[in-house]
């Protein structure tokens, strides 16, 4: 399979096996899906080399902090190789694109005659 097919397959797996349905994705209105995709797309070698600081540290504005948007239990980045991480990142980007498209689509107004 090529990259697009692998990403589509992963997105389908996320929906069917993980339950990350469009309705679930629609609850993530603060960019969480895109942020998680960025986290998966960032090579582990880069994450490992960058300094990490705690909120309130004097270097907070200078040091990179991992922007993982959800609880640590959902962070599976360490368990995947580079290819798998990029596939997951692509599927998360696809989910965010779909969410944005749904959010931009006006919902039909209720018919007052009903």
ABEGO torsion letter per residue (X at the ends): XBAAAAAAAAAAAAAAAAGBBAAAAAABAAGAAAAAAAAAABBAAAAAABBBBBBGBAAAAABBBBABABBAAABAAAABBAAAAAAAAAAAAAAAAAAAAAAABBBBBBBAAX
